[in-house]
Amino acid sequence: MKEPISKYVSGLRDRQKAETRDQILRAVGRKLEDGAVEDVTYSEIASEAGVGERTVYRHFPTREALMGAFWAWLQTEALAPHRPSKVRVREAVRTQIDGLRPMRILVATDAWEPQVNGVVRTLTRVIAEMREMGHTVEVISPDQFKTFPLPTYAEIKVAVGAYEPVQEKFKSFEPEAIHIATEGPIGLAARRICVEWKLPFTTSYHTRFPEYVSARLPLPLAAGYAYMRWFHKPSGRLMVATPTMRDELEQHGFHNITPWSRGVDTIQFHPRREDEPDVYANLKRPIFLSVGRVAVEKNIEAFLSLDLPGTKVVVGDGPQKEDLRLKYPDAVFTGAKFGEELAAHFSCADVFVFPSLTDTFGLVILEAMATGSPVAAYPAPGPIDIIPGSNAGVLAATATEGLREACIEALKLDRAVVRKFAEGFSWRACAEDFVRNLQPYPEPQKTRFWRRLRRLARVRRRRPEAA
């Protein structure tokens, strides 16, 4: 009988913690209706919430953690149809970045060119848009360090000795807002600096890292999620691409989650024109296309093993390519494609097939749709948020069955309707969402901090001379 009682007590304690947390966040909302963010103290919040000040600190040890949790909670509350009154709070609050004023933004990422994946395409496009919006953006990426190839995936380069160089970049750039995009060595170095210097920062969840590691190494999912929770815990906001991914991460114990959707270049990715050649002219129709890294976590073999008419085409490189080429000789492997050539492979295909179960969004889905190619996919995070109700794709019955049927059904979809759906996604809107999600250092504290750091550096330089 002891175990059921223990579980009951543990569940009751968790519910009480959640209720206290909501109670505090509601108090923050009430206080912010009457004043600016920087005017609200922990003691005032505690008094408004009817709890002890120590309780507020226990739930939110820093102001950045408190405000990050509040903005994420507020968005959830405001969007809930049964709580329309909560919208009033959001309209009454003005953050430091309302109006998207120009800022110095630092982005730390382990994924960067020449890597070819959705993370890199998202970051490069969003950074380009932010610069056009007037922001000054500094990128810390692997090409600035000594690197070694990632075991089992040589195309990805891992930075070595990143901490001190990253620290120097922080000092020289003096960022107003910091975003850590990945959980690798560069992300770890940037996270350590932010925690040690008590700088607010945001993070994003681009790859289902625990599933990725579990697919390659004999490690349980729980170990991967424990690391990810630890990494993202100090973040003021954890940006995710889809509601499904948000719900999944919440179930794994993540907090301060906020939405950040994606965009697509509808100029580069366009339907095939009459004067453009068919890149599959010599192949039997229909053409079923898959684009992405040819690696185990992308589940490409689930696509190649389908009994489909016509021809299966795989665009991309990766560690599984040669093995799969030998195993499926009837399939066509083109290697990686870029720019207009990649767009042509999308636009000339009859159906784009997305078999991955580990992506958080799947940018290639939107790129295929922008060319008019309908999509067939498993009901995983990304496809399940994009495809239902779009008339631009078909989902399989389950995460393991029904992909063949989805491919055949997708052939019947109107390509003009598919293109129209993709036109609703904009990179500028994606960049504006990103900037709104940032956690900039408040102006007075920011100025004092960097001035103090410069003064300390000058003192340290003088000491050896005096000796």
C-alpha positions as CSV (number, residue, x, y, z in Angstrom):
1,M,0.0,0.0,0.0
2,K,2.9,2.4,0.5
3,E,3.7,2.9,-3.2
4,P,0.1,4.1,-4.2
5,I,0.1,6.5,-1.2
6,S,3.5,7.8,-2.2
7,K,2.4,8.4,-5.7
8,Y,-0.7,10.2,-4.5
9,V,1.3,12.5,-2.2
10,S,3.8,13.2,-5.0
11,G,1.0,14.1,-7.4
12,L,-0.7,16.3,-4.8
13,R,2.6,18.1,-4.2
14,D,3.1,18.7,-7.9
15,R,-0.4,20.1,-8.3
16,Q,0.1,22.4,-5.3
17,K,3.4,23.7,-6.8
18,A,1.6,24.3,-10.2
19,E,-1.2,26.2,-8.5
20,T,1.2,28.3,-6.5
21,R,3.1,29.1,-9.7
22,D,0.0,30.2,-11.5
23,Q,-1.0,32.2,-8.4
24,I,2.3,34.1,-8.6
25,L,2.1,34.6,-12.4
26,R,-1.5,36.0,-12.0
27,A,-0.2,38.4,-9.4
28,V,2.5,39.5,-11.8
29,G,-0.2,40.3,-14.4
30,R,-2.3,42.3,-11.9
31,K,0.8,44.3,-10.8
32,L,1.9,45.0,-14.4
33,E,-1.4,46.5,-15.3
34,D,-0.6,49.3,-13.0
35,G,3.1,49.9,-13.8
36,A,6.2,49.1,-15.9
37,V,8.1,45.9,-15.6
38,E,11.1,47.3,-13.8
39,D,8.9,48.9,-11.1
40,V,7.5,45.6,-9.7
41,T,9.4,44.1,-6.8
42,Y,9.3,40.5,-5.5
43,S,7.8,41.6,-2.2
44,E,4.9,43.3,-4.0
45,I,4.3,40.2,-6.1
46,A,4.4,38.0,-3.0
47,S,1.9,40.3,-1.2
48,E,-0.4,40.4,-4.2
49,A,-0.2,36.6,-4.6
50,G,-0.8,35.9,-0.9
51,V,2.5,33.9,-0.5
52,G,5.8,34.5,1.2
53,E,8.5,36.3,-0.7
54,R,10.8,33.3,-0.3
55,T,8.1,31.2,-2.1
56,V,8.4,33.6,-5.1
57,Y,12.2,33.2,-5.1
58,R,11.9,29.4,-4.8
59,H,9.8,29.2,-8.0
60,F,11.6,32.0,-9.9
61,P,15.2,32.6,-8.6
62,T,15.8,35.5,-11.0
63,R,13.8,38.3,-12.5
64,E,14.6,37.0,-16.0
65,A,13.1,33.6,-15.0
66,L,10.0,35.2,-13.6
67,M,9.4,37.5,-16.6
68,G,10.2,34.7,-19.1
69,A,7.7,32.4,-17.3
70,F,5.1,35.2,-17.2
71,W,5.3,36.0,-20.9
72,A,5.0,32.3,-21.9
73,W,2.1,31.8,-19.4
74,L,0.4,35.0,-20.6
75,Q,0.5,33.9,-24.3
76,T,-1.1,30.6,-23.4
77,E,-3.8,32.3,-21.3
78,A,-4.5,34.9,-23.9
79,L,-5.0,32.4,-26.6
80,A,-7.3,30.2,-24.5
81,P,-10.9,30.7,-25.8
82,H,-12.4,30.2,-22.4
83,R,-10.3,33.0,-20.9
84,P,-10.9,36.1,-23.1
85,S,-10.4,38.5,-20.1
86,K,-6.7,37.6,-20.0
87,V,-6.0,39.4,-23.3
88,R,-6.6,42.7,-21.4
89,V,-3.4,42.1,-19.4
90,R,-1.2,41.6,-22.5
91,E,-2.6,44.8,-24.0
92,A,-1.8,46.7,-20.9
93,V,1.8,45.6,-20.6
94,R,4.6,47.2,-22.7
95,T,7.8,45.3,-22.9
96,Q,11.3,46.7,-23.6
97,I,11.0,45.5,-27.2
98,D,7.5,46.6,-28.2
99,G,7.9,48.2,-31.6
100,L,10.8,46.0,-32.5
101,R,13.4,48.8,-31.8
102,P,16.9,48.1,-33.2
103,M,19.1,46.1,-30.9
104,R,22.5,44.4,-30.8
105,I,21.6,40.7,-30.9
106,L,24.0,37.9,-30.4
107,V,23.2,34.4,-31.8
108,A,25.3,31.4,-30.7
109,T,24.9,28.3,-32.8
110,D,26.7,25.0,-33.5
111,A,24.7,24.7,-36.7
112,W,25.9,27.0,-39.5
113,E,27.0,27.0,-43.1
114,P,28.2,25.0,-45.0
115,Q,25.9,22.5,-43.1
116,V,22.7,21.9,-45.1
117,N,19.6,21.5,-42.9
118,G,16.5,23.2,-41.7
119,V,18.2,24.7,-38.6
120,V,20.8,26.5,-40.7
121,R,18.3,27.7,-43.3
122,T,16.0,29.0,-40.6
123,L,18.8,30.9,-38.8
124,T,20.4,32.4,-41.9
125,R,17.0,33.7,-43.2
126,V,15.9,35.1,-39.8
127,I,19.3,36.8,-39.3
128,A,19.1,38.3,-42.8
129,E,15.6,39.6,-42.1
130,M,16.6,41.0,-38.7
131,R,19.5,42.9,-40.3
132,E,17.0,44.4,-42.8
133,M,14.8,45.4,-39.9
134,G,17.7,47.5,-38.6
135,H,19.1,45.1,-35.9
136,T,22.9,44.5,-35.5
137,V,23.4,40.8,-35.4
138,E,26.6,39.0,-34.3
139,V,26.8,35.2,-35.0
140,I,29.1,32.9,-33.1
141,S,29.4,29.7,-35.3
142,P,31.7,26.7,-35.8
143,D,33.6,28.3,-38.7
144,Q,35.2,30.7,-36.2
145,F,36.9,27.8,-34.2
146,K,39.0,24.7,-34.6
147,T,36.7,21.8,-35.2
148,F,36.5,18.1,-35.5
149,P,34.0,16.0,-37.4
150,L,31.0,14.7,-35.3
151,P,31.4,10.9,-34.8
152,T,29.0,9.0,-37.1
153,Y,28.3,12.2,-39.1
154,A,31.5,13.8,-40.5
155,E,29.6,16.6,-42.3
156,I,28.9,18.3,-39.0
157,K,31.9,20.0,-37.4
158,V,32.1,20.4,-33.7
159,A,34.0,23.4,-32.2
160,V,36.9,22.9,-29.8
161,G,38.0,25.2,-27.0
162,A,35.0,27.5,-27.5
163,Y,34.6,29.0,-24.0
164,E,37.3,31.7,-23.9
165,P,36.8,32.9,-27.5
166,V,33.1,33.1,-27.0
167,Q,33.7,35.1,-23.8
168,E,35.8,37.6,-25.7
169,K,33.1,37.9,-28.4
170,F,30.6,38.7,-25.7
171,K,32.9,41.4,-24.3
172,S,33.7,43.0,-27.7
173,F,30.1,43.0,-29.0
174,E,28.3,43.9,-25.7
175,P,24.9,42.4,-26.8
176,E,21.6,43.7,-25.7
177,A,19.9,40.4,-26.4
178,I,21.3,36.9,-26.5
179,H,19.9,33.8,-28.2
180,I,21.5,30.3,-27.9
181,A,20.2,28.2,-30.8
182,T,21.8,24.8,-30.2
183,E,23.0,22.6,-27.3
184,G,26.5,21.8,-28.6
185,P,29.9,23.2,-27.5
186,I,29.3,26.8,-28.6
187,G,25.8,26.7,-27.1
188,L,27.3,25.3,-23.8
189,A,30.0,28.0,-23.7
190,A,27.4,30.8,-24.3
191,R,25.1,29.3,-21.7
192,R,27.9,29.1,-19.1
193,I,28.8,32.8,-19.7
194,C,25.2,33.9,-19.4
195,V,24.6,32.0,-16.2
196,E,27.9,33.1,-14.6
197,W,27.4,36.8,-15.6
198,K,23.6,36.6,-14.9
199,L,22.7,37.7,-18.4
200,P,19.2,37.0,-19.6
201,F,19.0,34.8,-22.7
202,T,16.7,32.7,-24.8
203,T,17.1,29.3,-26.4
204,S,15.3,27.3,-29.1
205,Y,14.5,23.7,-29.7
206,H,15.3,22.8,-33.3
207,T,16.1,19.1,-33.1
208,R,14.7,16.3,-31.1
209,F,18.1,15.6,-29.6
210,P,17.1,12.8,-27.2
211,E,15.5,10.8,-30.0
212,Y,18.5,11.6,-32.3
213,V,21.0,10.3,-29.8
214,S,18.9,7.3,-28.9
215,A,18.6,6.3,-32.6
216,R,22.5,6.3,-32.9
217,L,23.7,5.2,-29.4
218,P,22.6,2.8,-26.7
219,L,21.3,5.6,-24.5
220,P,17.8,5.8,-23.0
221,L,15.6,8.7,-24.0
222,A,15.4,9.8,-20.3
223,A,19.1,10.6,-20.3
224,G,18.8,12.9,-23.4
225,Y,15.8,14.7,-21.9
226,A,17.6,15.2,-18.6
227,Y,20.4,16.9,-20.4
228,M,18.0,19.1,-22.4
229,R,16.0,20.1,-19.4
230,W,19.2,21.1,-17.6
231,F,20.4,23.1,-20.7
232,H,17.2,25.1,-21.2
233,K,16.2,25.6,-17.6
234,P,17.9,29.0,-17.1
235,S,16.5,30.3,-20.4
236,G,14.0,33.1,-20.2
237,R,12.1,31.6,-23.1
238,L,12.4,28.3,-24.9
239,M,11.2,28.9,-28.5
240,V,9.6,26.0,-30.3
241,A,8.1,25.7,-33.8
242,T,4.8,24.0,-33.2
243,P,2.1,23.5,-30.5
244,T,2.6,19.8,-30.6
245,M,6.3,20.2,-29.8
246,R,5.4,22.6,-27.0
247,D,2.9,20.1,-25.5
248,E,5.5,17.3,-25.8
249,L,8.2,19.3,-24.1
250,E,5.8,20.3,-21.3
251,Q,5.1,16.7,-20.7
252,H,8.9,16.1,-20.3
253,G,9.1,18.9,-17.7
254,F,10.2,21.9,-19.7
255,H,9.1,25.4,-18.8
256,N,8.9,28.9,-20.3
257,I,8.0,27.6,-23.7
258,T,6.9,30.1,-26.4
259,P,5.9,29.6,-30.1
260,W,8.2,30.6,-32.9
261,S,6.9,29.5,-36.3
262,R,8.8,29.2,-39.6
263,G,8.8,30.8,-43.0
264,V,9.5,29.9,-46.6
265,D,11.0,31.7,-49.6
266,T,8.1,31.7,-52.0
267,I,10.2,33.4,-54.7
268,Q,12.9,30.8,-54.8
269,F,10.5,27.9,-54.2
270,H,7.9,28.3,-56.9
271,P,5.7,26.0,-59.1
272,R,7.4,24.8,-62.3
273,R,7.0,27.2,-65.2
274,E,6.4,26.0,-68.8
275,D,9.8,27.1,-70.0
276,E,11.6,25.2,-67.2
277,P,13.0,21.7,-67.9
278,D,11.7,18.6,-66.0
279,V,14.6,17.3,-64.0
280,Y,13.0,13.9,-63.9
281,A,12.3,13.7,-67.6
282,N,14.0,10.3,-67.9
283,L,12.3,8.7,-64.9
284,K,9.1,6.8,-64.7
285,R,6.2,8.8,-63.2
286,P,4.9,9.5,-60.6
287,I,7.9,10.9,-58.8
288,F,7.9,10.5,-55.0
289,L,10.6,12.7,-53.5
290,S,12.3,12.9,-50.2
291,V,14.8,15.7,-49.3
292,G,17.1,15.9,-46.3
293,R,20.0,14.3,-44.5
294,V,20.3,10.6,-45.4
295,A,20.7,9.5,-41.8
296,V,19.0,7.0,-39.5
297,E,17.1,9.7,-37.5
298,K,15.4,10.8,-40.7
299,N,13.7,7.4,-41.2
300,I,14.4,7.4,-45.0
301,E,14.2,3.7,-45.2
302,A,10.5,3.8,-44.2
303,F,10.0,5.7,-47.4
304,L,12.3,3.6,-49.6
305,S,10.6,0.4,-48.4
306,L,7.1,1.5,-49.6
307,D,5.5,-0.3,-52.6
308,L,4.8,2.7,-54.7
309,P,4.3,3.2,-58.5
310,G,6.8,5.3,-60.5
311,T,10.1,6.3,-59.0
312,K,11.4,7.1,-55.6
313,V,14.0,10.0,-55.5
314,V,16.2,10.9,-52.5
315,V,17.9,14.3,-52.5
316,G,20.6,14.8,-49.9
317,D,23.8,13.4,-48.4
318,G,24.5,11.6,-45.2
319,P,26.1,8.5,-43.5
320,Q,23.3,6.1,-44.6
321,K,23.4,7.1,-48.3
322,E,25.7,4.4,-49.6
323,D,24.1,1.6,-47.6
324,L,20.6,2.6,-48.7
325,R,21.7,2.9,-52.3
326,L,22.9,-0.7,-52.3
327,K,19.8,-1.9,-50.5
328,Y,17.3,-0.1,-52.8
329,P,18.9,-0.1,-56.3
330,D,15.6,1.1,-57.9
331,A,15.6,4.3,-56.0
332,V,17.5,7.4,-57.4
333,F,20.0,9.1,-55.1
334,T,21.0,12.6,-56.4
335,G,23.2,13.8,-53.6
336,A,22.7,17.3,-52.1
337,K,21.1,20.0,-54.2
338,F,21.1,23.8,-53.5
339,G,19.3,26.9,-54.6
340,E,17.4,26.8,-57.9
341,E,18.4,23.3,-58.5
342,L,16.9,22.2,-55.2
343,A,13.8,24.2,-56.0
344,A,13.5,22.4,-59.4
345,H,13.7,19.0,-57.7
346,F,10.8,20.0,-55.5
347,S,8.6,21.6,-58.2
348,C,9.0,18.7,-60.7
349,A,8.1,16.0,-58.1
350,D,4.5,14.7,-57.9
351,V,4.5,14.1,-54.2
352,F,7.0,15.1,-51.4
353,V,7.3,12.3,-48.8
354,F,8.4,13.3,-45.2
355,P,9.0,10.1,-43.2
356,S,10.9,11.7,-40.3
357,L,9.6,11.2,-36.7
358,T,12.3,13.2,-35.0
359,D,12.1,16.7,-36.6
360,T,10.5,19.6,-34.6
361,F,9.0,21.2,-37.7
362,G,10.3,20.1,-41.1
363,L,11.1,23.2,-43.1
364,V,11.3,21.1,-46.3
365,I,7.5,20.6,-46.0
366,L,6.9,24.3,-46.6
367,E,9.5,24.4,-49.3
368,A,7.8,21.5,-51.1
369,M,4.3,23.1,-50.7
370,A,5.6,26.4,-52.0
371,T,6.4,24.6,-55.3
372,G,3.0,23.1,-55.4
373,S,4.1,19.6,-54.5
374,P,1.7,18.0,-52.0
375,V,3.1,16.3,-48.9
376,A,2.7,12.8,-47.4
377,A,3.9,12.3,-43.9
378,Y,3.6,10.5,-40.6
379,P,1.5,12.3,-37.9
380,A,4.7,13.5,-36.0
381,P,5.5,17.0,-34.6
382,G,5.7,19.3,-37.6
383,P,3.5,17.5,-40.1
384,I,0.7,17.1,-37.6
385,D,0.7,20.9,-37.0
386,I,1.0,22.0,-40.7
387,I,-1.0,19.5,-42.8
388,P,-4.4,18.9,-41.2
389,G,-7.0,21.2,-42.8
390,S,-4.5,22.6,-45.3
391,N,-5.6,20.6,-48.4
392,A,-1.8,20.6,-49.1
393,G,-0.9,17.2,-47.8
394,V,-2.1,13.9,-46.3
395,L,-1.1,12.3,-43.0
396,A,-0.5,8.5,-42.5
397,A,-2.9,6.7,-40.2
398,T,-0.3,6.2,-37.5
399,A,3.3,6.9,-36.8
400,T,4.2,3.5,-38.2
401,E,1.5,2.6,-40.8
402,G,-0.4,4.2,-43.7
403,L,2.4,6.2,-45.4
404,R,1.9,4.4,-48.7
405,E,-1.9,5.2,-48.7
406,A,-1.0,8.9,-47.8
407,C,1.3,9.1,-50.8
408,I,-1.4,7.8,-53.2
409,E,-4.0,10.2,-51.8
410,A,-1.6,13.1,-52.0
411,L,-1.4,12.6,-55.8
412,K,-5.1,13.7,-56.0
413,L,-4.5,17.1,-54.4
414,D,-4.7,20.4,-56.4
415,R,-1.2,21.8,-56.7
416,A,-2.5,25.4,-57.0
417,V,-4.2,25.0,-53.6
418,V,-1.0,23.5,-52.2
419,R,0.9,26.6,-53.3
420,K,-1.7,29.0,-52.0
421,F,-1.4,27.5,-48.5
422,A,2.4,27.9,-48.5
423,E,2.1,31.6,-49.4
424,G,0.7,32.2,-45.9
425,F,4.2,31.7,-44.4
426,S,6.5,34.7,-44.3
427,W,10.2,34.9,-43.2
428,R,9.6,38.5,-42.1
429,A,6.8,37.5,-39.7
430,C,9.1,34.6,-38.5
431,A,11.9,37.1,-37.7
432,E,9.5,39.6,-36.0
433,D,8.2,36.7,-33.8
434,F,11.8,35.8,-32.9
435,V,12.7,39.4,-31.9
436,R,9.5,39.7,-29.8
437,N,10.5,36.5,-28.0
438,L,14.0,37.8,-27.1
439,Q,14.8,38.8,-23.5
440,P,16.9,42.0,-23.8
441,Y,18.9,43.3,-20.9
442,P,17.1,46.3,-19.4
443,E,18.8,49.5,-20.5
444,P,20.2,50.8,-17.1
445,Q,21.4,47.4,-16.0
446,K,22.9,46.7,-19.4
447,T,24.9,49.9,-19.5
448,R,26.2,49.5,-16.0
449,F,27.2,45.9,-16.6
450,W,29.2,46.4,-19.7
451,R,30.9,49.5,-18.3
452,R,31.9,47.6,-15.2
453,L,33.2,44.8,-17.3
454,R,35.3,47.1,-19.4
455,R,36.7,48.8,-16.3
456,L,37.6,45.4,-14.8
457,A,39.4,44.4,-18.0
458,R,41.5,47.6,-17.9
459,V,42.5,47.0,-14.3
460,R,43.5,43.5,-15.1
461,R,45.7,44.7,-18.0
462,R,47.4,47.2,-15.7
463,R,48.3,44.8,-13.0
464,P,51.1,42.9,-14.9
465,E,52.6,46.3,-15.8
466,A,52.6,47.5,-12.2
467,A,54.3,44.2,-11.2
